């Protein structure tokens, strides 16, 4: 649930596709009956259906074209918009990243047109409001993606940095990012995930996230007791590594003990940025 958006999801083996679809349609009938009783309308024009699978599993699936919602049939989509994120049938995030690139590039180009009339501080504020927010939104979903996709987003950040500092296109961008004290896109993703893990460890995150993490019991009774270490579940491929239950503990354990010992959220964010900044630029 999110505001007035409701999502139903179910996992199934390829051989049980038809039974699962029938079960899901029965659930939708119950939802439809409940809404009719409450004098509400199920809007099928705003309903999307997404079938997520790998390429190998998709060959084993039967040909599923539509899902019955209420009295209408809703076709299976290749990609759907969900809370500002464009999810595709492979969870490759290609469509989502391309969408970010299209919308963000327009803002960067418009800011560049009026850059000479802006102060450096005002220009940076505009960039953060129109560009950085788009790069950071739901960016935890981008962990583990191929470098070719992440480089698309990094190019956008580089373009924004050049606009702010009047840096020519041929100049090296790393000193510029360091001057602005910006974390690169990949490090911003790591920052977001580690921040969520911190909130889980300290009991300020939603319970459905906290339940995904398991604290590893200390082996030695020394100062290691003060440092929280998480158990990293077994994973067999890079796709499983993208799950929060796997990448969260893995990234958290890679942080320095000093950073993990922080009790204050403000102090943790400060030390985390400093650590990621130092690792990248040094």
C-alpha positions in Angstrom: 0.0 0.0 0.0 1.1 3.6 -0.7 -1.5 6.4 -0.4 -4.2 5.4 -2.8 -2.1 2.9 -4.7 -2.4 -0.8 -4.0 -0.3 -3.6 -5.4 -0.9 -7.3 -5.3 2.0 -9.6 -6.0 2.6 -13.4 -6.0 5.5 -15.6 -6.8 5.1 -18.9 -8.6 6.9 -21.7 -10.5 6.6 -21.7 -14.3 4.5 -24.9 -14.2 1.9 -23.3 -11.9 1.3 -20.2 -13.9 -2.3 -20.8 -14.8 -3.2 -21.8 -11.2 -1.5 -18.7 -9.9 -3.3 -16.4 -12.3 -6.7 -18.0 -11.3 -5.8 -17.4 -7.6 -4.9 -13.8 -8.3 -8.1 -13.2 -10.3 -10.1 -14.6 -7.3 -8.3 -12.2 -5.1 -9.2 -9.3 -7.4 -12.8 -10.4 -7.4 -12.8 -10.1 -3.7 -11.2 -6.6 -3.9 -13.8 -5.6 -6.5 -16.7 -6.8 -4.4 -15.3 -4.9 -1.4 -15.1 -1.7 -3.4 -18.6 -2.1 -4.8 -19.9 -2.5 -1.2 -18.1 0.7 -0.2 -19.5 2.5 -3.3 -16.0 2.8 -4.8 -15.0 2.1 -8.4 -12.1 -0.1 -9.5 -10.5 1.9 -12.3 -9.1 -0.7 -14.8 -7.7 2.0 -17.0 -5.2 2.8 -14.2 -4.4 -0.8 -13.5 -1.2 -2.4 -14.8 -0.1 -6.0 -14.8 3.6 -6.9 -14.9 5.0 -10.4 -15.3 8.6 -10.5 -14.0 11.0 -13.3 -14.9 14.4 -14.0 -16.2 15.0 -14.8 -19.9 15.5 -18.5 -19.1 12.3 -18.8 -17.1 10.2 -16.8 -19.6 10.7 -19.5 -22.2 9.0 -22.0 -19.8 6.0 -19.8 -19.1 2.8 -20.3 -21.0 1.5 -17.5 -23.2 -0.3 -15.2 -20.7 -1.8 -12.2 -22.5 -4.3 -10.6 -20.1 -5.5 -10.7 -16.4 -9.1 -10.3 -15.6 -9.7 -7.2 -13.3 -13.3 -6.6 -12.4 -15.2 -7.1 -15.6 -12.3 -6.1 -17.9 -9.2 -7.8 -19.2 -5.9 -5.9 -18.5 -3.1 -6.8 -20.9 0.4 -7.8 -19.6 2.7 -4.8 -19.8 6.4 -4.8 -20.7 7.0 -2.0 -18.1 4.9 -0.2 -15.5 5.2 3.0 -13.6 5.1 2.4 -9.8 5.6 5.2 -7.3 7.9 7.1 -9.8 9.9 4.0 -10.8 9.7 2.4 -14.2 9.8 -1.4 -13.6 10.4 -3.7 -16.6 9.8 -7.4 -16.9 13.5 -8.2 -16.3 14.0 -5.7 -13.5 17.0 -4.5 -15.5 16.0 -0.8 -14.8 17.0 0.1 -18.4 13.7 1.9 -19.0 13.9 3.7 -15.7 17.4 5.0 -16.3 16.5 6.1 -19.8 13.6 7.9 -18.5 15.8 9.7 -15.9 18.2 10.6 -18.6 15.6 12.1 -20.9 13.9 14.3 -18.2 17.2 15.3 -16.4 19.0 16.3 -19.6 16.3 18.8 -20.4 16.8 20.5 -17.0 20.6 20.6 -17.3 20.3 22.2 -20.8 17.9 24.8 -19.5 20.1 25.7 -16.6 23.1 26.0 -18.9 21.2 28.6 -21.0 20.8 30.9 -18.0 24.0 30.0 -16.2 25.7 33.4 -16.8 22.9 35.2 -15.0 23.2 33.0 -11.9 25.6 32.9 -9.0 27.4 29.7 -8.3 25.3 29.1 -5.2 22.0 29.7 -7.0 23.0 27.4 -9.9 24.0 24.6 -7.5 20.7 24.9 -5.7 18.9 24.6 -9.1 20.9 21.6 -10.0 20.1 19.9 -6.6 16.4 20.7 -7.0 16.0 19.6 -10.6 18.8 17.1 -11.2 20.2 15.5 -8.1 16.7 14.8 -6.7 16.0 12.7 -9.8 19.4 10.9 -9.6 18.8 10.1 -5.9 15.1 9.1 -6.1 14.8 5.3 -5.3 18.4 4.9 -6.3 18.9 2.0 -3.9 17.2 -0.1 -6.7 20.2 0.6 -8.9 22.8 -1.2 -6.9 24.5 -4.0 -8.8 23.5 -2.8 -12.3 26.1 -3.0 -15.1 28.6 -0.2 -15.4 27.2 0.8 -18.8 23.9 1.8 -17.2 25.4 3.6 -14.2 27.7 5.5 -16.5 24.6 7.1 -18.2 23.7 8.6 -14.8 27.2 9.6 -14.0 27.4 11.5 -17.3 24.4 13.5 -16.2 26.1 14.4 -12.9 29.3 15.3 -14.7 27.3 17.6 -17.1 25.7 19.3 -14.1 29.0 19.8 -12.4 30.5 21.3 -15.6 27.6 23.8 -15.9 28.1 25.0 -12.3 31.8 25.4 -12.5 32.1 26.5 -16.2 34.4 23.5 -16.8 35.1 22.7 -20.5 33.9 19.4 -21.8 37.4 18.1 -22.4 38.6 18.7 -18.8 38.9 15.9 -16.3 35.8 15.8 -14.1 37.1 14.1 -11.0 38.7 17.3 -9.5 35.5 19.1 -10.2 33.4 16.6 -8.3 35.9 16.7 -5.5 35.8 20.5 -5.4 32.0 20.4 -5.2 32.2 17.7 -2.5 29.8 15.5 -4.5 29.7 11.8 -4.2 29.6 10.0 -7.6 26.4 8.3 -8.6 27.5 4.8 -7.6 28.7 6.0 -4.1 25.3 7.8 -3.7 23.6 4.5 -4.2 25.8 2.9 -1.5 25.2 5.8 0.8 21.4 5.3 0.5 21.6 1.6 1.2 23.9 2.0 4.2 21.6 4.7 5.6 18.6 2.3 5.4 20.7 -0.4 7.1 21.6 2.1 9.9 17.9 2.8 10.5 17.1 -0.9 10.5 19.9 -1.6 13.1 18.6 1.2 15.3 15.0 0.3 15.0 13.8 3.4 13.2 13.1 1.7 9.8 9.8 -0.1 8.8 9.5 -3.6 10.2 9.4 -5.2 6.8 12.9 -3.9 6.2 14.2 -4.7 9.7 13.1 -8.4 9.3 15.4 -8.8 6.3 18.5 -8.2 8.3 20.1 -10.7 10.8 22.7 -9.5 13.4 25.7 -11.8 13.5 26.5 -12.8 17.1 30.0 -11.6 18.2 32.8 -14.2 18.3 35.1 -12.5 20.7 34.1 -10.6 23.8 36.3 -7.6 23.2 35.5 -4.2 21.7 33.9 -6.0 18.8 30.8 -6.2 20.9 30.3 -2.5 20.2 30.3 -3.0 16.5 27.2 -4.4 14.8 28.0 -7.0 12.2 25.3 -8.4 9.9 24.9 -11.9 8.4 25.2 -11.9 4.6 22.9 -14.5 3.1 24.2 -16.9 0.5 23.7 -15.7 -3.1 24.5 -17.5 -6.3 24.5 -14.7 -8.8 24.7 -10.9 -9.2 21.0 -10.6 -9.5 20.5 -12.0 -6.0 23.2 -9.6 -4.8 20.9 -6.7 -5.7 18.4 -7.7 -3.0 18.5 -5.5 0.1 18.8 -8.5 2.4 22.1 -9.3 0.7 23.6 -6.0 -0.5 22.6 -4.2 2.8 24.6 -6.5 5.1 27.5 -6.7 2.6 27.9 -2.9 2.3 27.4 -2.4 6.1 30.1 -4.9 7.0 32.5 -3.2 4.6 32.2 0.1 6.6 34.9 1.0 9.2 34.1 0.0 12.8 34.2 3.7 13.7 31.4 4.5 11.3 29.3 1.5 12.4 29.6 2.5 16.0 27.8 5.8 15.5 24.5 6.1 17.4 23.4 9.4 16.1 21.9 9.5 12.6 23.4 12.9 11.9 26.9 11.8 12.9 26.6 8.5 10.9 25.6 10.4 7.7 28.6 12.7 8.2 31.1 9.8 8.8 29.6 7.7 6.0 29.9 10.5 3.4 33.5 11.2 4.6 34.4 7.5 4.3 32.9 7.0 0.9 34.3 10.3 -0.3 37.8 9.3 0.9 37.6 5.8 -0.7 36.7 7.2 -4.1 38.9 10.3 -4.4 41.9 8.8 -2.7 
